[in-house]
Amino acid sequence: MPQPTADPAQTRAALTELRPDLVGRFDAALPGARAAIMARLQHALDHEPLPGISDKSGDLGTDPVEVAGRLWPGARLVAEIANSVANLALARAAAAPERLPEPGDPDSLGRVEQMLVDGHPLHPCCRTRSQMTVEDVLAYAPEHRPVIRLRRIAVPAHRWHGTGAPVLYAHPWQARRILAEYPWLTDIGPTGPVRPLMSLRTVAPVGGGPHVKTAVDIQMTSAVRTVSPAAVHNGPRLSALLTKLTADLPLDVLTETAAGAVITEDGPDRRLAHLIREAPRLSDGESAVPLGVLAASPLLIGELGDPYAFMAKLGTVLFAPLARVLHRGVALEAHGQNTLIVLLRGQPVRVLYRDLGGVRVHAGRLEKAGLDMPDLHGDLPTGDEDELRAKLAAAALGTVAHQLITALSEHHQAEPQRLWDLVAAALEQTATRDVPHLLGEPLPVKATTAMRLAADPLADIWTHLPNPMAVR
C-alpha cells in the first residue's frame, strides 16, 4: 500500500512507478525546493520565538529537514518539512509554463489559481500534504492542475444539520473514508467536473457556478482542513452582516449561501461538512486574481504597468476599505489566498473577499455603526481592540503588502519605501482611530513555525516585524 506523508526519497521511489517521466525533473528540482523551504525556515529562525536555539548568529546548515531534525528531534514538524520539500520539488517538476486564460473564459479563476506552484510565501510547511500519498497529490493538489468530481452523499434527514437538502458534497479523497466509517451514508453519484482552487479542498465548477468548500482530514500548512460546526452556523449570518457593512465600498464579500454537516455521535461533524459560496461576478474585460497568485507570478506582476500607480490604486480599493471595515467592527483576515483583486486593463478596480472563518467581530463598534451583532459561534466575537487590529495588520500588511512590495521591487525595480508610503497614505485618508496603530506599531505576523512546535498547534503565537510605515 502506498504510504502517506512521503519524504523526498519516498516521493522519488513512488514516481518511478507512477510518473517515470517526472523522475529526472524531480531530481533537478529538489535542490531548489530544499533551498526555498530552508529560506522560509531561516526567516522563522530569524524572527520567531523558537525553542532550542540559543545562538542565531551561526550557520545552521542548508538542508531544512536536517536542521529541523537537529534542533527539534522527534517533533512532528520535521516530517512535515520533509513532506513540504518533497511536494514542492514535485510541484516544480510538473509545472507548466505560465499562460493566462483567454478573455471571457468561465474557468479563468480556477486556471489562474492553479498557476501557483510554491504555496505560502513564509511557511516552511507551504506544501505539506500529510495523509496524502504521492498518487493523491498528483490527482488532487491544485498545483498539478487537476479537474475532479466531488461525491454527492445522501444523509438521513434526522442526521442533517444546516441548510438545503440533506446531501453532503464530499471531496473524493474524504468520501472514501467517511463512507467506509458510516454505512448509513449513501453515495448518490458525482457532481459535474470541478477545479480545485488554491486551498485544494475548495472547488469551482467547470463552466461556472457556486464554489464548494469541503472537509478533508489533511494537514496543510498550519491546520487539518475540516469545516467546523461554528463555520456552518456563522457563514450565512456573517455574510449578511458584511454585505450591509461593505455596501458603499469597492470591496465585495463572496457570501456563503448554504452550509451543512452530518450529525454523528459527537454532534455536527467537522469531517462531514461543506460550505457553498457565491462565485465572483465579473464584467466584460475584468479578471479576478488572488493576491497571493499575483505576487508570485512573474507573468501577472509584469503586466501591471507603473508599480506606483498600481500600489496607489490598490490602496484605494484594498487597504483603505479594510481600515473602514475595521472601524465599523469587523477585522477581515485579508491574506493572499482569500483576497482577490479585480483587474481591468491591468489596474485594480475592486476587491473580492472570501472565506469568513478567520475574521474577528467587535459588538461595540458594530453598534456605533448602527448594526446589530449577529449570533456567532466560536472565536469570531472579540472585545479586544488589539486582537482586532492584529488580525487585519498581520494578514493585509505583514503578509500581503510585504509580498506585493517585494515582487514589485524585484520585477519593476520599484523603490520599496515609496510603495510603503503609498500604503500609508491610503490608510491615513480614512482618518480612523486605528490608523496611528497600523502605521506606528510593529507589524504582527503569525509565528507559524513556533505554532507547529507548540503543544497546541492551533493557538496563535505572534512575532513582530519592523513597520516600514513608521519611518515616514
Secondary structure, 3 states (H helix, E strand, C coil): CCCCCCCHHHHHHHHHHHCHHHHHHHHHHHHHHHHHHHHHHHHHHHHCCCCCCCCCCCCCCCCHHHHHHHHCCCCHHHHHHHHHHHHHHHHHHHCCCCCCCCCCCCCHHHHHHCCCCCCCCCCCCCCCCCCCCHHHHHHHCHHHCCCEEEEEEECCHHHEEECCCCEEEECHHHHHHHHHHCCCCEEEEEEEEEEECCCCCEEEECCCCCEEEECCCCEECCEECCCCHHHHHHHHHHHHHHHHHCCCCCEEECCEEEEEEEEECCEEEEEEEEEEECCCCCCCCEEEEEHHHHHHCHHHHHCCCCHHHHHHHHHHHHHHHHHHHHHHCEECCCCCCCEEEEEECCEEEEEEECCCCCCEECHHHHHHCCCCCCCCCCCCECCCHHHHHHHHHHHHHHHHHHHHHHHHHHHHCCCHHHHHHHHHHHHHCCCCCCHHHHHHCCEEEECHHHHHHCCCCCCCCEEEECCHHHHC
